Amino acid sequence: MKRNFISKLIIFAFAFAVAVAAARDARAAATIVIQNNDAAGVGFNDPTPAAPVGGNNGTTVGEQRRNAFQFAANLWGATIRSDVPITIAASWASLPCTSTTATLGSAGSQGIFRDFTGAPVAGTWYSAALANALAGRDLNPSQPEITAQFNSNLGNPGCLDGTHFYLGLDNRHGSDTDLVTVLLHEFAHGLGFQSFTNGSTGAQSSGFPSIYDRFLFDNTTGKLWPQMTNGERAASAVNDGHLVWNGAAVTGDGRGVLGSARVRVNSPAGIAGSYVANTADFGPPLSAGGTTAAVVQALDPSDANGAATTDGCTALTNPSAVSGKIAIIDRGTCTFVTKVKNAQNAGAVGVIIANSSSGVFGGLGGSDATINIPAVMVTFDNGNTIKGQLGAGVNATLLFDNSVPSGVDAQGRPQLYAPATFSSGSSVSHFDTVLFPNQLMEPNISGDLIHSVAVPADLTGSELRDVGWAFNPVGDANFFVRQHYLDFLNREPDSAGLGFWRDDVLGCGTDKACVDVKRVNVSAAFFLSIEFQQTGNLVYKMYKAGFGNLAGKPVAVQRAAFLADTRQIQSSPAQLIVGQGNWQAQLEANKQAFALAFVQRPAFQAAHAGQGAASYVDSLFANTGVTFSAAERQAAINAFGAGGAAGQAAALRSVAESNSVSTKTSNEAFVLMQYFGYLQRDPDSGPDADFTGYNFWLSKLNQFNGDYIAAEMVKAFITSTEYSDRFGSRL
Amino acid sequence: MKKSKRVSQGRPAVRRGRAFRAGLFACALLVAGIATAAATYASRGAQPRPAATAAQDEAQRLADQLEGNKATEGLVQQKHGDGTVEVDLQGRFQNVTMAKRNDDGTVSAACVDTPEAAGDFLRGRAQTETVVGAGVKGKAASRQ
């Protein structure tokens, strides 16, 4: 009885510890308050009825504006830490505009502070929000930290006629301006992505540099801005291509964010190599893994749409040759969209546009939401090189190549915007426009930004880390989802999957309770997905059937072995991506290959060599500890067939994939993957000396019949400090 | 504390901001009316301005709202009892997003903080522009 009490006490203590760990909500790291400064009936209080749009369920224009502001504020608030609420004094007004131009809005820090208690660097200006966060108190409670004002007339006659702010929260802004993206950009300035030095004169505010300035490095002079004279700073502000960000976080993270579009020719050897490419405004973005296929010349009739038979301006005449291949098409006569759509209709998986001799080598402009294959342009000369070898068979990959980052200097430091074309007054408070992919803090706010402020999409959060913010990307939906691909599926996400799950979280809008639920469900979906259940979970069950639990432990495999084997079954003989191509056949091929290799390992043979069909199958079921059906036993014996490695592999799969084993091991595998996936460790390692924690969660999950939501298991792990500590500052 | 701050301090800040912008706008109108736009532009040491058009004048007027945005003159350092030094930026150092319709009907946007940068953007001399709206990944993209 006493022992039972102590046991309960231990469990209670553990549960309490978990609860405490979970109590610090990684998604409420900073509270950003939108202070409505508008008068009744206007701006945020505009009572004009509005239909819900893109997840913004406000019923008036004013409410939708408030929702968009709060949504953007929450995206930032989920990734930075401040114990002091950040107030953004915001309003709408009739800002200057014409029928073709407009001031969309503005934002900035209300004030700056230096030499406060807790200031990391003396004699240095910090924006108000950052200063408060570092000081741990509100240094001027009578003032907001950031001010913002936006144009209430945008889209009306006389004010960029017809182009409105898109007030939806889902980024599907079409030809309108996405307000959330603009707000994310402007709020970042207010949070500290900004110099307070006059770039025209080089004069520092009251003679002191801002913390931002301390990371501005001119690689021509070899000086940081605080080391320069006013004249040197003014010159540096227009030293195009040579003013770079000298912060460790940005430089380090930049390697995983920045890259270049490339056509990598894999064969023939004579022209193999990486070719510069420009991307398209339409279709999916290039992925790191790329699209690989044979390259085929697309052919179309010489007709009124285009005299050339290689311009792709009409439905292709060689669809059977193009299907499943990368089509190469000459530039000219018709739009890029037309060419790519014709190739897509013929079954092409990608398109290379070969530039014409006279055409400017740029991006492929245009818009067509129905295009779902990637397209790039190569130079005239490179196009000829590729076309000249088509007879020999060209195989190529269209990819985003991280190994060739754009817009960085030799040390990997990203360039800042310092265009020499501006004789004075150019802003240094942006990344350069040459960075690829587009970054939130480039001066040109691009339409393809994805409401992400963190890696691997964006370096803005990294910059905030450099200037002193406690920043953790795990609060960023894009980062969060991508990390699950890495932790559970051991691959980079496909763009469609990433977008789907990211949008599922972002679809909650300003409803934080909804965000909490969605994050849990999205997270659990990765364990429950076909791709993981049929690979990682199958590996676990094969260990369970093959060997039973590890000696003295309630689980069948340690993480190191599990991880290696899961990577193997997911990627060999070819990478599995459920939903792409003939993934079912690929999955079966991978499972067969892995099972065959698994049973031939010495450890497996030591346990099962020489067993006949019945004894072999019985020993596998015995290892799992399940009560199996006669039909399941017979199915495994039948699969064993004539025996040998092939028979052992088939029978092992039959047992491991049986309903009885799957049901029996479901909860234990689910709990184990919390440790393997989220915490990247074994349950009895790190802060845990034994399986007390594992047993607690298994008991709880069993208690709730596998309902991870009711058991609050996934929630506890993804909001734990141990999980968030993997990625950044404790929030 | 924050709550009272929002209620009691919000309005003055807004009035100050509006007055500042209104003043700038009035100044811009005054400048446009009295002096030639070309002279105004040349006085900032920028590139020679092409023949002024009505649209360019309008663009210049938008750009002029940023005059003095990064000036530090008149900003006062306040020293707190604990050694903290504060400067109220008085609405300066604002980052302003501007937009314009391009010849092909697309819309470009850029964040600027000086009248020169704003003018260059609005008159189409910025080096690279990216379209807001139709989902642009490339830069300086053409349609065919």
Interface residues (C-beta under 8 A of the other chain):
Chain A: V33 Q35 N37 P85 T87 A89 S91 A93 L95 P96 C97 T98 T100 T101 A102 T103 L104 G105 S106 A107 G108 S109 Q110 G111 I112 F113 R114 D115 F116 T117 W125 A135 D138 L139 N140 P141 S142 Q143 P144 T147 Q149 L160 T163 H173 G174 S175 D176 T177 D178 V182 H185 E186 H189 Q194 F196 N198 G199 S200 A203 S205 S206 N278 T279 A280 D281 F282 P285 R331 G332 T333 C334 T335 F336 V337 G359 V360 G362 G363 L364 G365 G366 S367 P419 T421 F422 S423 S424 G425 S426 S427 S429 H430 T433 V434 F436 P437 N438 E442 P443 N444 I445 S446 G447 D448
Chain B: M1 K2 K5 R6 S8 Q9 G10 R11 A13 V14 G17 R18 R21 F25 R44 G45 A46 Q47 A55 E58 A59 R61 L62 Q65 K70 A71 T72 L75 Q77 H80 D82 G83 T84 V85 E86 V87 D88 L89 G91 R92 F93 Q94 N95 V96 T97 M98 A99 K100 R101 T106 V107 S108 A109 A110 C111 V112 D113 T114 P115 E116 A117 D120 L122 R125 A126 Q127 T128 E129 T130 V131 V132 G133 A134 G135 V136 K137 G138 K139 A140 A141 S142 R143 Q144
